[in-house]
Amino acid sequence: MKIGIIGCGKQADAHAAQIQKAPGCEIVGVCDMEALLARQLAERFNVSQHFDRVEDLLQIARPDVVHIITPPQSHFPLGKLCLEAGCHIMVEKPFTIDFREAEVLLNLAVAKNRKLTVGHHHQFSDVAIRMRELVRDGFLGSEPVHMESIFGYDFTDQRYAMALLGDKSHWVRRLPGKLLHNILSHPVSKIAEFIKDDRPKVVAHGFTSRFLEKINEHEIIDELRVIVLDSTSKATAYLTFSSQISPIQHQLKLYGSRNSLILDYATESLMQIRKTNYKSYLNHIVPPFLYGRQFLAQSAGNLKRFVARTLNFESGRRRLIESFYDSIRDSTAEPISYRQILLTSWIMDEIFRQLNEKPAAA
C-alpha cells in the first residue's frame, strides 16, 4: 500500500514513524507548501519523493492513502482533492471546520467508494480498547447512563501552547473557535461514541481564565463546561475543557446501571467500579482495598510493558493507522464510524454557536 503525507510539520513525524511500522506499507511521497519542510521529512524517513504541490504528489507518487496533517482550515479542500484523485484519506483532528464540510467529505467518500478516518488516536490506546471490550461485554449493566469527559491543556508546554500565546498571527487563532476548535474534538468524540441521538441537546458555557487575563490575553477561551442530553437513550454527559485544573486531566468516566468505569489516558489505567453491598463499616474498608489492588496490578502491567518496550505514547496512533489500512484491504468497517465523525462535528458546531451568541465571561 502506497502512502502519501500532506503537511510536514511536527505531527508528521508521529504519523511517518507509525506508517513505516505498518506491514506492507511504503511512504511514496511527502508534500508541504514549504519545500524545505517536505525535503527534511523525506530525508529523515528515507522517502524517495518530496513535493511542494499537492497535485504533483497525487499525479507523480500516486498514493493509495493520503494522511492530511495540515491546519484544520485546509482539511476540507485537501480532502476533497485527494478523494477526487481516488485516494483514501486519514485526516488529523479536527476533521473539518464544521459539520457541513464533514458531511460533504463523507458523502464524497461514499460516492467514490473510498474510505476516510480522523486522527482520534486516544480512542485506540490499550486502556481505551479494554474499556470498549468491557462495555461490549455488559460490564456497565446497560448503555452508559451518564458520562464525563475531561481534557486538560498545559499552557507551560513550550512546543505548542507558548507558541500560540506568543504569536498573535498563529494559525490556531484564525480558527473560528481558536484554541478550543483545534483540541475539542478529542474529548467530544469520546462521548459521541456512546450517544444515540443524532441531534442531542447541548448546553455550553465558556470563558477566559484569570491566568490568561493576567497576561492580557482576552481572545482565547480556555475554560469550557458542556452538558449533553441524549433524548434517545436518556443518557447525559458532562464535558470539561480546562487549562487551569492541576494536575492535567485526560479522563473518561462511564456510569452504568450496575457498574462504572474510569479511564485515565494520562496514566494508562482503567478502574472498574463495581457495585458492592458489604455490611456496616466493611463498605469503608473493602472497596478502597480492592481499588488499591487494581492500581497496583495496572502499575505492574505498565511496568512489564515498559520493560518489554511495548508501552509507548503512540500505541493508539499505530493501532488506528493499522486498523484503517486493514479496513481498506479487507473492505471492512472503518475504525471510527462516519456517524461518530458527523456527531462530533455537530456537537462542536453547537458549542461554538452558543459561545458566539454571548460574550465569554467567568
C-alpha positions, -999 to 999 in steps of 0.1 A, spaced: 0 0 0 14 33 -11 11 62 14 14 99 9 17 127 36 5 162 32 18 186 58 54 180 71 53 198 104 57 184 140 28 160 138 41 144 106 69 127 124 45 108 146 25 96 115 55 87 94 71 66 122 39 46 126 33 42 89 67 27 85 59 1 111 27 -9 93 31 -42 74 31 -39 36 32 -1 35 56 24 20 56 62 21 60 71 -15 59 109 -12 55 138 12 43 173 5 44 207 21 40 243 8 73 249 24 96 229 2 123 227 29 99 211 53 90 184 28 126 178 20 137 174 56 109 149 63 117 129 32 154 128 41 149 117 78 124 90 69 141 78 37 113 88 14 122 90 -23 100 119 -34 90 152 -19 68 179 -33 56 214 -26 24 210 -47 -4 185 -37 -13 180 -74 23 167 -80 21 143 -51 -11 128 -64 -1 126 -100 35 115 -97 37 95 -65 1 82 -69 -5 71 -33 -33 48 -23 -38 66 10 -30 102 20 -25 114 55 -36 151 58 -17 167 86 -22 204 80 -41 232 98 -78 225 100 -88 252 76 -72 232 48 -87 198 56 -118 202 35 -102 214 2 -73 189 6 -96 160 15 -118 168 -15 -89 169 -38 -75 136 -26 -108 118 -27 -114 131 -63 -80 116 -72 -91 82 -59 -72 82 -26 -84 70 8 -77 97 35 -68 100 71 -73 135 84 -59 149 116 -83 163 141 -104 183 139 -118 165 109 -131 197 93 -140 232 104 -177 224 107 -205 199 102 -213 210 66 -178 203 54 -177 170 72 -209 159 56 -197 168 21 -165 149 25 -182 118 39 -208 118 11 -180 122 -15 -160 93 1 -191 71 -2 -198 82 -38 -162 75 -48 -161 42 -28 -131 55 -8 -126 53 29 -117 80 54 -110 84 91 -99 111 116 -69 111 139 -87 105 172 -59 81 183 -66 84 220 -96 61 214 -73 33 203 -49 32 233 -46 -1 252 -68 11 280 -94 25 256 -96 -9 238 -100 -26 272 -127 -2 282 -146 -8 250 -144 -46 254 -159 -43 290 -187 -21 277 -194 -45 249 -194 -75 273 -221 -58 295 -199 -47 325 -219 -15 329 -252 -34 330 -266 -12 303 -256 15 279 -239 44 298 -264 63 320 -240 92 324 -206 101 310 -179 126 320 -151 136 296 -124 159 309 -95 172 288 -67 194 302 -44 218 284 -10 228 296 0 264 289 36 256 300 41 233 270 69 250 251 62 232 218 25 243 213 9 265 240 37 290 244 40 294 206 3 301 205 4 327 232 35 344 218 23 347 182 -8 369 175 -9 355 139 -7 318 149 -29 296 127 -49 284 157 -60 320 164 -76 320 129 -98 291 136 -135 301 144 -132 286 178 -95 293 182 -78 270 208 -110 251 215 -115 244 178 -82 227 175 -84 205 206 -121 199 214 -128 170 190 -107 147 213 -130 149 244 -162 153 223 -155 122 202 -151 101 233 -187 107 244 -201 108 208 -192 71 205 -219 63 231 -246 89 222 -276 75 203 -293 108 195 -282 123 162 -291 158 175 -287 158 213 -293 189 233 -261 208 241 -257 235 267 -223 252 267 -206 279 288 -170 291 281 -148 318 294 -112 331 295 -93 320 326 -78 345 351 -44 332 341 -48 344 305 -64 377 316 -34 384 338 -11 383 308 -36 405 288 -49 376 266 -86 381 261 -92 364 227 -88 328 238 -114 308 257 -96 282 277 -123 271 301 -154 253 288 -182 234 305 -208 215 284 -239 194 292 -251 170 266 -286 154 268 -294 123 247 -331 122 243 -330 87 226 -312 68 253 -319 93 282 -282 94 289 -264 126 299 -228 137 295 -206 164 310 -176 177 291 -149 198 307 -120 215 290 -96 234 313 -61 249 312 -62 256 350 -71 222 366 -39 207 381 -26 181 375 -36 180 338 -65 156 334 -74 133 305 -102 111 317 -134 94 305 -159 82 331 -188 59 322 -215 53 347 -238 23 341 -269 8 359 -248 -18 375 -211 -8 374 -189 21 363 -156 27 346 -129 54 350 -104 55 321 -73 77 327 -55 83 295 -26 100 312 -17 71 335 -29 44 311 -52 30 338 -87 17 338 -106 14 371 -136 -9 374 -160 5 400 -182 -24 410 -215 -23 429 -208 -35 464 -230 -42 494 -208 -50 524 -222 -49 559 -216 -19 581 -181 -5 582 -168 -30 557 -181 -6 530 -154 18 541 -127 -8 542 -131 -34 515 -137 -12 484 -106 10 489 -85 -21 493 -99 -36 461 -93 -3 443 -57 -3 456 -52 -38 442 -64 -26 408 -40 3 407 -11 -20 418 -20 -46 391 -21 -19 364 11 -3 376 28 -37 374 13 -43 340 25 -10 327 60 -17 341 61 -50 324 51 -33 291 78 -7 296 105 -33 301 92 -51 270 92 -18 251 55 -21 243 44 8 264 46 40 243 27 72 238 20 63 201 4 29 205 -31 44 199 -20 61 167 -3 29 155 -34 9 161 -57 34 144 -35 36 114 -32 -2 110 -69 -7 116 -77 19 89 -53 2 64 -69 -32 73 -104 -18 66 -92 -7 31 -75 -40 23 -104 -62 36 -133 -39 27 -144 -39 63 -159 -12 86 -137 18 93 -122 20 128 -142 52 135 -177 52 122 -189 80 99 -218 87 122 -194 93 151 -174 118 129 -205 136 120 -219 137 155 -186 150 168 -187 178 142 -224 186 150 -218 189 188 -188 211 182 -209 234 159 -235 237 187 -209 246 213 -193 273 191 -227 286 181 -236 291 218 -202 306 227 -206 331 198 -241 341 209 -229 357 241 -197 373 254 -175 349 273 -174 357 310 -164 338 341 
